[in-house]
């Protein structure tokens, strides 16, 4: 079983959380704008209002989640209460059949309140997407999805192991089959919120004599495995994700292995949804920082007879970065939705390059937006005890270029991009 963890030291820099930042047009940490539900279909409006209810709770506990490096339990109690964990599960299995875009919007809204809450939710939904699109042919996976929707189960991910943890397309630990059951022992370098999850979806080598890249994806529920902690999680940001290392020992039935090879799952679902859902979280963090910057300028102008503070000129730059970030995400969401169900289109060099570069662009723009928001707020943004502080947003968003390292991505794409033709027109 998972060993109890010692509490890591709290960061020296703490912030007083405020319940109101004034009237801001962007969605901020505490007010997910009610008008944002207008013009959406009823299902989307329902997701939006439910996410807003969760965000209000997540905001109240975000500072403590960060300071104590603890799982955002209050936010996930609310997520379960609002039945948001199973929204991507098809209606015939008890879910809401939410689209990729609708899930991304929930990630965006939650991250504005608490970065760790948004990221955990995004990671969970990436796993759900893999099970929904590639596992429902298995009776065991279909039943697991029914339980997920009914019981609001939280899924964690194990895709990295050993010393080469960054290469998710290679597995060391093999699946072993004995006495009609499958067995796996895996030294996982990271399993985010593993101790809090109700199940783990993990990659593995197909068999002991298979190549490391010949992988399968397996879904285990909590009764199927034990976790022994290998390392803790005392980091600069994203502290509430509790991304610790574990030794995973699991067993189950063969039909818990998804019927499709992991190579296709990775290209068609895992990578696109990870980049889109994670990107939506980073966009939410950037929106939170931009909202504080906007509120700071308004507050300063109001108290100085309309005179703008020195950093006001940077507000346009922060909002421009946020707008560009959201446009990149929207374009990539549309490109993915247009290709869903078309394996050839999803596997094309053009789409794979687009979706992979989306991660690099969005993470860089999110960092730019938050850093620029800091320049707007000046010392008030730099302080940890100011209502306009962006220190937590900055620490959290700095994880974005490191999650699947941008340099690794760009290095891997270099050869592919050399072979791609330069577009001959703007609209091509």
DRENMARMI-745723 format. One record per residue (C-alpha): residue number from 1; residue in three letters; y, x, z. Coordinates in nm, 3 decimals, always signed. Example, Ala and Ser with C-alpha at 12.3 -4.5 7.8 and 13.67 -1.06 7.14 Angstrom:
<rs>
<r 1, 'ALA', <-0.450, +1.230, +0.780>>
<r 2, 'SER', <-0.106, +1.367, +0.714>>
</rs>
This chain:
<rs>
<r 1, 'UNK', <+0.000, +0.000, +0.000>>
<r 2, 'UNK', <+0.363, +0.100, -0.044>>
<r 3, 'UNK', <+0.475, +0.330, +0.234>>
<r 4, 'UNK', <+0.791, +0.238, +0.427>>
<r 5, 'UNK', <+1.099, +0.424, +0.309>>
<r 6, 'UNK', <+1.361, +0.590, +0.525>>
<r 7, 'UNK', <+1.713, +0.465, +0.476>>
<r 8, 'UNK', <+1.914, +0.707, +0.263>>
<r 9, 'UNK', <+2.259, +0.805, +0.386>>
<r 10, 'UNK', <+2.539, +0.575, +0.285>>
<r 11, 'UNK', <+2.794, +0.718, +0.044>>
<r 12, 'UNK', <+3.104, +0.846, +0.217>>
<r 13, 'UNK', <+3.318, +0.639, -0.017>>
<r 14, 'UNK', <+3.318, +0.271, +0.081>>
<r 15, 'UNK', <+3.529, -0.013, -0.042>>
<r 16, 'UNK', <+3.660, -0.333, +0.109>>
<r 17, 'UNK', <+3.548, -0.622, -0.114>>
<r 18, 'UNK', <+3.808, -0.891, -0.180>>
<r 19, 'UNK', <+3.731, -1.251, -0.264>>
<r 20, 'UNK', <+4.020, -1.292, -0.505>>
<r 21, 'UNK', <+4.196, -1.064, -0.746>>
<r 22, 'UNK', <+4.453, -1.312, -0.864>>
<r 23, 'UNK', <+4.462, -1.501, -1.189>>
<r 24, 'UNK', <+4.283, -1.291, -1.447>>
<r 25, 'UNK', <+4.183, -1.402, -1.793>>
<r 26, 'UNK', <+3.879, -1.179, -1.804>>
<r 27, 'UNK', <+3.576, -1.278, -1.597>>
<r 28, 'UNK', <+3.608, -1.074, -1.279>>
<r 29, 'UNK', <+3.386, -0.985, -0.983>>
<r 30, 'UNK', <+3.429, -1.317, -0.809>>
<r 31, 'UNK', <+3.526, -1.575, -1.067>>
<r 32, 'UNK', <+3.300, -1.633, -1.363>>
<r 33, 'UNK', <+3.543, -1.842, -1.562>>
<r 34, 'UNK', <+3.441, -2.205, -1.571>>
<r 35, 'UNK', <+3.606, -2.251, -1.907>>
<r 36, 'UNK', <+3.356, -2.005, -2.058>>
<r 37, 'UNK', <+3.096, -2.283, -2.069>>
<r 38, 'UNK', <+3.304, -2.494, -2.303>>
<r 39, 'UNK', <+3.181, -2.510, -2.660>>
<r 40, 'UNK', <+2.830, -2.392, -2.573>>
<r 41, 'UNK', <+2.516, -2.597, -2.621>>
<r 42, 'UNK', <+2.391, -2.771, -2.304>>
<r 43, 'UNK', <+2.122, -2.511, -2.234>>
<r 44, 'UNK', <+2.369, -2.223, -2.264>>
<r 45, 'UNK', <+2.620, -2.406, -2.045>>
<r 46, 'UNK', <+2.347, -2.456, -1.786>>
<r 47, 'UNK', <+2.259, -2.086, -1.789>>
<r 48, 'UNK', <+2.626, -1.996, -1.760>>
<r 49, 'UNK', <+2.694, -2.218, -1.462>>
<r 50, 'UNK', <+2.375, -2.106, -1.288>>
<r 51, 'UNK', <+2.464, -1.741, -1.348>>
<r 52, 'UNK', <+2.812, -1.811, -1.209>>
<r 53, 'UNK', <+2.660, -1.950, -0.889>>
<r 54, 'UNK', <+2.445, -1.638, -0.851>>
<r 55, 'UNK', <+2.741, -1.409, -0.929>>
<r 56, 'UNK', <+2.944, -1.559, -0.644>>
<r 57, 'UNK', <+2.666, -1.465, -0.401>>
<r 58, 'UNK', <+2.603, -1.124, -0.557>>
<r 59, 'UNK', <+2.972, -1.035, -0.525>>
<r 60, 'UNK', <+2.968, -1.092, -0.150>>
<r 61, 'UNK', <+2.680, -0.847, -0.099>>
<r 62, 'UNK', <+2.745, -0.591, -0.375>>
<r 63, 'UNK', <+2.918, -0.336, -0.150>>
<r 64, 'UNK', <+2.639, -0.343, +0.107>>
<r 65, 'UNK', <+2.370, -0.322, -0.164>>
<r 66, 'UNK', <+2.544, -0.013, -0.298>>
<r 67, 'UNK', <+2.622, +0.144, +0.039>>
<r 68, 'UNK', <+2.272, +0.095, +0.183>>
<r 69, 'UNK', <+2.098, +0.166, -0.149>>
<r 70, 'UNK', <+1.898, -0.153, -0.098>>
<r 71, 'UNK', <+1.750, -0.422, -0.316>>
<r 72, 'UNK', <+1.999, -0.709, -0.376>>
<r 73, 'UNK', <+1.783, -0.962, -0.196>>
<r 74, 'UNK', <+2.050, -1.228, -0.151>>
<r 75, 'UNK', <+2.131, -1.226, -0.523>>
<r 76, 'UNK', <+1.764, -1.256, -0.619>>
<r 77, 'UNK', <+1.705, -1.534, -0.370>>
<r 78, 'UNK', <+1.985, -1.714, -0.557>>
<r 79, 'UNK', <+1.840, -1.620, -0.897>>
<r 80, 'UNK', <+1.510, -1.773, -0.793>>
<r 81, 'UNK', <+1.687, -2.079, -0.656>>
<r 82, 'UNK', <+1.868, -2.121, -0.989>>
<r 83, 'UNK', <+1.536, -2.061, -1.172>>
<r 84, 'UNK', <+1.677, -1.788, -1.394>>
<r 85, 'UNK', <+1.378, -1.551, -1.389>>
<r 86, 'UNK', <+1.169, -1.764, -1.625>>
<r 87, 'UNK', <+1.431, -1.878, -1.874>>
<r 88, 'UNK', <+1.283, -1.669, -2.157>>
<r 89, 'UNK', <+0.935, -1.817, -2.115>>
<r 90, 'UNK', <+0.858, -2.081, -2.383>>
<r 91, 'UNK', <+0.900, -2.443, -2.282>>
<r 92, 'UNK', <+0.531, -2.515, -2.342>>
<r 93, 'UNK', <+0.451, -2.263, -2.066>>
<r 94, 'UNK', <+0.706, -2.408, -1.825>>
<r 95, 'UNK', <+1.011, -2.198, -1.910>>
<r 96, 'UNK', <+1.339, -2.278, -2.082>>
<r 97, 'UNK', <+1.281, -2.093, -2.411>>
<r 98, 'UNK', <+1.614, -1.908, -2.382>>
<r 99, 'UNK', <+1.731, -1.700, -2.677>>
<r 100, 'UNK', <+1.798, -1.327, -2.667>>
<r 101, 'UNK', <+2.171, -1.401, -2.679>>
<r 102, 'UNK', <+2.153, -1.642, -2.384>>
<r 103, 'UNK', <+1.963, -1.390, -2.172>>
<r 104, 'UNK', <+2.212, -1.117, -2.266>>
<r 105, 'UNK', <+2.498, -1.340, -2.152>>
<r 106, 'UNK', <+2.336, -1.393, -1.812>>
<r 107, 'UNK', <+2.297, -1.013, -1.779>>
<r 108, 'UNK', <+2.666, -0.971, -1.862>>
<r 109, 'UNK', <+2.778, -1.227, -1.605>>
<r 110, 'UNK', <+2.559, -1.094, -1.324>>
<r 111, 'UNK', <+2.667, -0.733, -1.382>>
<r 112, 'UNK', <+3.032, -0.823, -1.335>>
<r 113, 'UNK', <+2.945, -0.918, -0.978>>
<r 114, 'UNK', <+2.685, -0.651, -0.893>>
<r 115, 'UNK', <+2.570, -0.382, -1.134>>
<r 116, 'UNK', <+2.230, -0.339, -0.969>>
<r 117, 'UNK', <+2.163, -0.713, -0.976>>
<r 118, 'UNK', <+2.246, -0.724, -1.347>>
<r 119, 'UNK', <+2.031, -0.422, -1.429>>
<r 120, 'UNK', <+1.727, -0.541, -1.234>>
<r 121, 'UNK', <+1.755, -0.879, -1.405>>
<r 122, 'UNK', <+1.782, -0.709, -1.746>>
<r 123, 'UNK', <+1.478, -0.488, -1.681>>
<r 124, 'UNK', <+1.275, -0.792, -1.577>>
<r 125, 'UNK', <+1.372, -0.982, -1.891>>
<r 126, 'UNK', <+1.272, -0.690, -2.116>>
<r 127, 'UNK', <+0.919, -0.714, -1.972>>
<r 128, 'UNK', <+0.917, -1.093, -2.010>>
<r 129, 'UNK', <+1.020, -1.060, -2.375>>
<r 130, 'UNK', <+0.726, -0.825, -2.439>>
<r 131, 'UNK', <+0.478, -1.066, -2.279>>
<r 132, 'UNK', <+0.622, -1.369, -2.460>>
<r 133, 'UNK', <+0.629, -1.212, -2.807>>
<r 134, 'UNK', <+0.311, -1.007, -2.794>>
<r 135, 'UNK', <+0.085, -1.143, -2.519>>
<r 136, 'UNK', <+0.053, -1.520, -2.534>>
<r 137, 'UNK', <-0.262, -1.494, -2.746>>
<r 138, 'UNK', <-0.430, -1.370, -2.427>>
<r 139, 'UNK', <-0.522, -1.651, -2.187>>
<r 140, 'UNK', <-0.452, -1.422, -1.891>>
<r 141, 'UNK', <-0.102, -1.334, -2.013>>
<r 142, 'UNK', <-0.023, -1.698, -2.095>>
<r 143, 'UNK', <-0.131, -1.798, -1.743>>
<r 144, 'UNK', <+0.080, -1.518, -1.598>>
<r 145, 'UNK', <+0.383, -1.652, -1.784>>
<r 146, 'UNK', <+0.314, -2.001, -1.651>>
<r 147, 'UNK', <+0.309, -1.860, -1.300>>
<r 148, 'UNK', <+0.623, -1.659, -1.366>>
<r 149, 'UNK', <+0.813, -1.970, -1.471>>
<r 150, 'UNK', <+0.671, -2.185, -1.192>>
<r 151, 'UNK', <+0.689, -1.935, -0.905>>
<r 152, 'UNK', <+0.988, -1.734, -1.035>>
<r 153, 'UNK', <+0.801, -1.403, -1.030>>
<r 154, 'UNK', <+0.992, -1.076, -1.072>>
<r 155, 'UNK', <+0.838, -0.814, -1.304>>
<r 156, 'UNK', <+0.898, -0.440, -1.284>>
<r 157, 'UNK', <+0.832, -0.176, -1.549>>
<r 158, 'UNK', <+0.635, +0.147, -1.551>>
<r 159, 'UNK', <+0.681, +0.337, -1.876>>
<r 160, 'UNK', <+0.749, +0.692, -1.752>>
<r 161, 'UNK', <+0.514, +0.932, -1.578>>
<r 162, 'UNK', <+0.455, +1.294, -1.491>>
<r 163, 'UNK', <+0.686, +1.575, -1.595>>
<r 164, 'UNK', <+0.772, +1.433, -1.937>>
<r 165, 'UNK', <+0.904, +1.106, -1.797>>
<r 166, 'UNK', <+1.168, +1.056, -2.064>>
<r 167, 'UNK', <+0.917, +1.016, -2.347>>
<r 168, 'UNK', <+0.805, +0.655, -2.318>>
<r 169, 'UNK', <+0.598, +0.684, -2.636>>
<r 170, 'UNK', <+0.344, +0.911, -2.474>>
<r 171, 'UNK', <+0.116, +0.825, -2.183>>
<r 172, 'UNK', <-0.097, +1.059, -1.973>>
<r 173, 'UNK', <-0.299, +0.816, -1.760>>
<r 174, 'UNK', <-0.579, +0.636, -1.951>>
<r 175, 'UNK', <-0.722, +0.290, -1.902>>
<r 176, 'UNK', <-1.077, +0.315, -1.772>>
<r 177, 'UNK', <-1.328, +0.032, -1.818>>
<r 178, 'UNK', <-1.608, -0.006, -1.563>>
<r 179, 'UNK', <-1.824, -0.300, -1.465>>
<r 180, 'UNK', <-1.630, -0.542, -1.684>>
<r 181, 'UNK', <-1.294, -0.447, -1.529>>
<r 182, 'UNK', <-1.007, -0.217, -1.621>>
<r 183, 'UNK', <-0.877, +0.053, -1.390>>
<r 184, 'UNK', <-0.562, +0.264, -1.403>>
<r 185, 'UNK', <-0.420, +0.536, -1.180>>
<r 186, 'UNK', <-0.076, +0.645, -1.289>>
<r 187, 'UNK', <+0.173, +0.887, -1.136>>
<r 188, 'UNK', <+0.491, +0.701, -1.229>>
<r 189, 'UNK', <+0.811, +0.904, -1.212>>
<r 190, 'UNK', <+1.016, +0.582, -1.182>>
<r 191, 'UNK', <+0.936, +0.220, -1.105>>
<r 192, 'UNK', <+1.265, +0.045, -1.039>>
<r 193, 'UNK', <+1.248, -0.210, -0.751>>
<r 194, 'UNK', <+0.871, -0.154, -0.747>>
<r 195, 'UNK', <+0.830, -0.248, -0.381>>
<r 196, 'UNK', <+1.011, -0.580, -0.437>>
<r 197, 'UNK', <+0.843, -0.684, -0.761>>
<r 198, 'UNK', <+0.573, -0.949, -0.794>>
<r 199, 'UNK', <+0.412, -0.766, -1.084>>
<r 200, 'UNK', <+0.429, -0.452, -1.294>>
<r 201, 'UNK', <+0.404, -0.418, -1.672>>
<r 202, 'UNK', <+0.292, -0.067, -1.757>>
<r 203, 'UNK', <+0.204, +0.150, -2.053>>
<r 204, 'UNK', <-0.117, +0.356, -2.056>>
<r 205, 'UNK', <-0.334, +0.558, -2.290>>
<r 206, 'UNK', <-0.585, +0.330, -2.459>>
<r 207, 'UNK', <-0.879, +0.537, -2.330>>
<r 208, 'UNK', <-0.962, +0.880, -2.192>>
<r 209, 'UNK', <-1.031, +1.020, -2.540>>
<r 210, 'UNK', <-0.724, +0.860, -2.705>>
<r 211, 'UNK', <-0.412, +1.048, -2.807>>
<r 212, 'UNK', <-0.112, +1.018, -2.575>>
<r 213, 'UNK', <+0.074, +0.808, -2.834>>
<r 214, 'UNK', <-0.216, +0.562, -2.867>>
<r 215, 'UNK', <-0.086, +0.331, -2.598>>
<r 216, 'UNK', <-0.143, -0.019, -2.466>>
<r 217, 'UNK', <+0.072, -0.243, -2.248>>
<r 218, 'UNK', <-0.088, -0.399, -1.940>>
<r 219, 'UNK', <+0.044, -0.666, -1.703>>
<r 220, 'UNK', <-0.063, -0.656, -1.339>>
<r 221, 'UNK', <+0.033, -0.891, -1.056>>
<r 222, 'UNK', <+0.089, -0.769, -0.702>>
<r 223, 'UNK', <-0.266, -0.841, -0.586>>
<r 224, 'UNK', <-0.395, -0.613, -0.863>>
<r 225, 'UNK', <-0.235, -0.287, -0.747>>
<r 226, 'UNK', <-0.115, -0.062, -0.467>>
<r 227, 'UNK', <+0.191, +0.162, -0.467>>
<r 228, 'UNK', <+0.237, +0.486, -0.276>>
<r 229, 'UNK', <+0.589, +0.620, -0.284>>
<r 230, 'UNK', <+0.633, +0.971, -0.423>>
<r 231, 'UNK', <+1.011, +1.012, -0.414>>
<r 232, 'UNK', <+1.320, +0.824, -0.300>>
<r 233, 'UNK', <+1.638, +0.706, -0.470>>
<r 234, 'UNK', <+1.963, +0.846, -0.331>>
<r 235, 'UNK', <+2.193, +0.856, -0.630>>
<r 236, 'UNK', <+2.554, +0.840, -0.742>>
<r 237, 'UNK', <+2.532, +0.484, -0.875>>
<r 238, 'UNK', <+2.297, +0.195, -0.954>>
<r 239, 'UNK', <+2.178, +0.245, -0.600>>
<r 240, 'UNK', <+2.044, -0.107, -0.554>>
<r 241, 'UNK', <+1.787, -0.067, -0.834>>
<r 242, 'UNK', <+1.574, +0.139, -0.592>>
<r 243, 'UNK', <+1.427, +0.338, -0.883>>
<r 244, 'UNK', <+1.174, +0.535, -0.685>>
<r 245, 'UNK', <+0.865, +0.723, -0.797>>
<r 246, 'UNK', <+0.520, +0.587, -0.711>>
<r 247, 'UNK', <+0.153, +0.650, -0.751>>
<r 248, 'UNK', <+0.021, +0.327, -0.905>>
<r 249, 'UNK', <-0.345, +0.235, -0.863>>
<r 250, 'UNK', <-0.436, -0.088, -1.042>>
<r 251, 'UNK', <-0.736, -0.285, -1.160>>
<r 252, 'UNK', <-0.781, -0.611, -1.347>>
<r 253, 'UNK', <-0.956, -0.781, -1.635>>
<r 254, 'UNK', <-0.952, -0.660, -1.996>>
<r 255, 'UNK', <-0.748, -0.959, -2.111>>
<r 256, 'UNK', <-0.455, -0.833, -1.904>>
<r 257, 'UNK', <-0.410, -0.573, -2.179>>
<r 258, 'UNK', <-0.177, -0.714, -2.444>>
<r 259, 'UNK', <-0.371, -0.761, -2.769>>
<r 260, 'UNK', <-0.118, -0.577, -2.987>>
<r 261, 'UNK', <-0.083, -0.196, -2.991>>
<r 262, 'UNK', <+0.212, -0.072, -2.791>>
<r 263, 'UNK', <+0.364, +0.104, -3.094>>
<r 264, 'UNK', <+0.459, -0.232, -3.244>>
<r 265, 'UNK', <+0.566, -0.382, -2.911>>
<r 266, 'UNK', <+0.790, -0.081, -2.853>>
<r 267, 'UNK', <+0.964, -0.098, -3.191>>
<r 268, 'UNK', <+0.989, -0.477, -3.228>>
<r 269, 'UNK', <+1.068, -0.588, -2.873>>
<r 270, 'UNK', <+1.085, -0.322, -2.602>>
<r 271, 'UNK', <+1.355, -0.103, -2.760>>
<r 272, 'UNK', <+1.574, -0.383, -2.905>>
<r 273, 'UNK', <+1.576, -0.598, -2.590>>
<r 274, 'UNK', <+1.625, -0.298, -2.361>>
<r 275, 'UNK', <+1.928, -0.180, -2.555>>
<r 276, 'UNK', <+2.072, -0.531, -2.584>>
<r 277, 'UNK', <+2.011, -0.642, -2.225>>
<r 278, 'UNK', <+2.104, -0.310, -2.068>>
<r 279, 'UNK', <+2.407, -0.296, -2.297>>
<r 280, 'UNK', <+2.512, -0.638, -2.175>>
<r 281, 'UNK', <+2.495, -0.509, -1.818>>
<r 282, 'UNK', <+2.717, -0.212, -1.905>>
<r 283, 'UNK', <+2.956, -0.447, -2.083>>
<r 284, 'UNK', <+2.969, -0.658, -1.766>>
<r 285, 'UNK', <+3.054, -0.352, -1.556>>
<r 286, 'UNK', <+3.329, -0.262, -1.804>>
<r 287, 'UNK', <+3.463, -0.620, -1.793>>
<r 288, 'UNK', <+3.475, -0.606, -1.414>>
<r 289, 'UNK', <+3.677, -0.284, -1.421>>
<r 290, 'UNK', <+3.908, -0.418, -1.694>>
<r 291, 'UNK', <+3.970, -0.733, -1.492>>
<r 292, 'UNK', <+4.073, -0.525, -1.192>>
<r 293, 'UNK', <+4.304, -0.319, -1.412>>
<r 294, 'UNK', <+4.464, -0.634, -1.552>>
<r 295, 'UNK', <+4.503, -0.780, -1.204>>
<r 296, 'UNK', <+4.660, -0.455, -1.082>>
<r 297, 'UNK', <+4.924, -0.455, -1.356>>
<r 298, 'UNK', <+5.009, -0.820, -1.292>>
<r 299, 'UNK', <+5.032, -0.763, -0.919>>
<r 300, 'UNK', <+5.250, -0.453, -0.960>>
<r 301, 'UNK', <+5.484, -0.627, -1.205>>
<r 302, 'UNK', <+5.512, -0.930, -0.978>>
<r 303, 'UNK', <+5.621, -0.713, -0.685>>
<r 304, 'UNK', <+5.866, -0.498, -0.880>>
<r 305, 'UNK', <+6.077, -0.756, -1.058>>
<r 306, 'UNK', <+5.872, -0.739, -1.377>>
<r 307, 'UNK', <+5.874, -0.360, -1.409>>
<r 308, 'UNK', <+5.539, -0.232, -1.535>>
<r 309, 'UNK', <+5.353, +0.040, -1.342>>
<r 310, 'UNK', <+5.301, +0.381, -1.509>>
<r 311, 'UNK', <+4.941, +0.308, -1.605>>
<r 312, 'UNK', <+5.019, -0.021, -1.779>>
<r 313, 'UNK', <+5.018, +0.144, -2.121>>
<r 314, 'UNK', <+4.649, +0.224, -2.069>>
<r 315, 'UNK', <+4.557, -0.142, -2.016>>
<r 316, 'UNK', <+4.558, -0.204, -2.390>>
<r 317, 'UNK', <+4.321, +0.089, -2.438>>
<r 318, 'UNK', <+4.083, -0.042, -2.170>>
<r 319, 'UNK', <+4.078, -0.390, -2.324>>
<r 320, 'UNK', <+4.037, -0.241, -2.671>>
<r 321, 'UNK', <+3.729, -0.045, -2.557>>
<r 322, 'UNK', <+3.585, -0.361, -2.398>>
<r 323, 'UNK', <+3.652, -0.565, -2.712>>
<r 324, 'UNK', <+3.487, -0.302, -2.933>>
<r 325, 'UNK', <+3.190, -0.278, -2.697>>
<r 326, 'UNK', <+3.137, -0.655, -2.706>>
<r 327, 'UNK', <+3.170, -0.658, -3.086>>
<r 328, 'UNK', <+2.901, -0.390, -3.120>>
<r 329, 'UNK', <+2.671, -0.591, -2.895>>
<r 330, 'UNK', <+2.741, -0.916, -3.081>>
<r 331, 'UNK', <+2.667, -0.752, -3.417>>
<r 332, 'UNK', <+2.340, -0.605, -3.291>>
<r 333, 'UNK', <+2.237, -0.931, -3.125>>
<r 334, 'UNK', <+2.288, -1.112, -3.455>>
<r 335, 'UNK', <+2.097, -0.845, -3.647>>
<r 336, 'UNK', <+1.803, -0.872, -3.406>>
<r 337, 'UNK', <+1.795, -1.252, -3.403>>
<r 338, 'UNK', <+1.803, -1.260, -3.784>>
<r 339, 'UNK', <+1.494, -1.037, -3.800>>
<r 340, 'UNK', <+1.285, -1.192, -3.522>>
<r 341, 'UNK', <+0.943, -1.277, -3.656>>
<r 342, 'UNK', <+0.976, -1.038, -3.951>>
<r 343, 'UNK', <+0.776, -0.729, -3.856>>
<r 344, 'UNK', <+0.876, -0.540, -4.170>>
<r 345, 'UNK', <+1.247, -0.598, -4.113>>
<r 346, 'UNK', <+1.221, -0.507, -3.744>>
<r 347, 'UNK', <+1.040, -0.185, -3.828>>
<r 348, 'UNK', <+1.278, -0.079, -4.103>>
<r 349, 'UNK', <+1.468, +0.249, -4.069>>
<r 350, 'UNK', <+1.795, +0.062, -4.113>>
<r 351, 'UNK', <+1.736, -0.175, -3.821>>
<r 352, 'UNK', <+1.577, +0.083, -3.592>>
<r 353, 'UNK', <+1.876, +0.315, -3.647>>
<r 354, 'UNK', <+2.118, +0.029, -3.583>>
<r 355, 'UNK', <+1.958, -0.085, -3.259>>
<r 356, 'UNK', <+1.909, +0.269, -3.128>>
<r 357, 'UNK', <+2.268, +0.370, -3.200>>
<r 358, 'UNK', <+2.381, +0.047, -3.030>>
<r 359, 'UNK', <+2.266, +0.197, -2.701>>
<r 360, 'UNK', <+2.469, +0.514, -2.757>>
<r 361, 'UNK', <+2.782, +0.329, -2.870>>
<r 362, 'UNK', <+2.775, +0.069, -2.594>>
<r 363, 'UNK', <+2.714, +0.317, -2.315>>
<r 364, 'UNK', <+2.991, +0.549, -2.436>>
<r 365, 'UNK', <+3.235, +0.261, -2.475>>
<r 366, 'UNK', <+3.150, +0.123, -2.131>>
<r 367, 'UNK', <+3.226, +0.457, -1.969>>
<r 368, 'UNK', <+3.550, +0.480, -2.169>>
<r 369, 'UNK', <+3.658, +0.132, -2.061>>
<r 370, 'UNK', <+3.597, +0.198, -1.691>>
<r 371, 'UNK', <+3.762, +0.540, -1.695>>
<r 372, 'UNK', <+4.064, +0.391, -1.871>>
<r 373, 'UNK', <+4.077, +0.109, -1.617>>
<r 374, 'UNK', <+4.091, +0.378, -1.348>>
<r 375, 'UNK', <+4.394, +0.532, -1.520>>
<r 376, 'UNK', <+4.560, +0.190, -1.525>>
<r 377, 'UNK', <+4.512, +0.140, -1.152>>
<r 378, 'UNK', <+4.591, +0.498, -1.057>>
<r 379, 'UNK', <+4.542, +0.578, -0.690>>
<r 380, 'UNK', <+4.470, +0.211, -0.613>>
<r 381, 'UNK', <+4.171, +0.231, -0.847>>
<r 382, 'UNK', <+4.065, +0.569, -0.711>>
<r 383, 'UNK', <+4.065, +0.455, -0.349>>
<r 384, 'UNK', <+3.749, +0.306, -0.203>>
<r 385, 'UNK', <+3.933, +0.066, +0.028>>
<r 386, 'UNK', <+4.161, -0.099, -0.227>>
<r 387, 'UNK', <+4.122, -0.447, -0.374>>
<r 388, 'UNK', <+4.178, -0.281, -0.714>>
<r 389, 'UNK', <+3.921, -0.006, -0.660>>
<r 390, 'UNK', <+3.691, +0.069, -0.954>>
<r 391, 'UNK', <+3.491, +0.343, -0.779>>
<r 392, 'UNK', <+3.167, +0.146, -0.769>>
<r 393, 'UNK', <+3.201, +0.038, -1.131>>
<r 394, 'UNK', <+3.263, +0.399, -1.231>>
<r 395, 'UNK', <+2.965, +0.535, -1.039>>
<r 396, 'UNK', <+2.739, +0.266, -1.178>>
<r 397, 'UNK', <+2.849, +0.291, -1.542>>
<r 398, 'UNK', <+2.798, +0.668, -1.545>>
<r 399, 'UNK', <+2.425, +0.596, -1.544>>
<r 400, 'UNK', <+2.448, +0.438, -1.889>>
<r 401, 'UNK', <+2.440, +0.757, -2.103>>
<r 402, 'UNK', <+2.148, +0.885, -1.892>>
<r 403, 'UNK', <+1.912, +0.585, -1.912>>
<r 404, 'UNK', <+1.714, +0.700, -2.216>>
<r 405, 'UNK', <+1.946, +0.997, -2.252>>
<r 406, 'UNK', <+2.199, +0.968, -2.534>>
<r 407, 'UNK', <+2.141, +1.329, -2.634>>
<r 408, 'UNK', <+1.767, +1.262, -2.667>>
<r 409, 'UNK', <+1.842, +0.960, -2.887>>
<r 410, 'UNK', <+2.087, +1.143, -3.112>>
<r 411, 'UNK', <+1.855, +1.440, -3.148>>
<r 412, 'UNK', <+1.567, +1.211, -3.244>>
<r 413, 'UNK', <+1.778, +1.024, -3.500>>
<r 414, 'UNK', <+1.926, +1.330, -3.669>>
<r 415, 'UNK', <+1.648, +1.372, -3.923>>
<r 416, 'UNK', <+1.625, +0.999, -3.998>>
<r 417, 'UNK', <+1.999, +0.961, -4.058>>
<r 418, 'UNK', <+1.996, +1.248, -4.306>>
<r 419, 'UNK', <+1.773, +1.036, -4.530>>
<r 420, 'UNK', <+1.982, +0.720, -4.511>>
<r 421, 'UNK', <+2.229, +0.652, -4.796>>
<r 422, 'UNK', <+2.596, +0.618, -4.714>>
<r 423, 'UNK', <+2.708, +0.254, -4.774>>
<r 424, 'UNK', <+2.890, +0.207, -5.104>>
<r 425, 'UNK', <+3.109, -0.078, -4.979>>
<r 426, 'UNK', <+3.259, -0.218, -4.659>>
<r 427, 'UNK', <+3.037, -0.526, -4.663>>
<r 428, 'UNK', <+2.714, -0.352, -4.758>>
</rs>
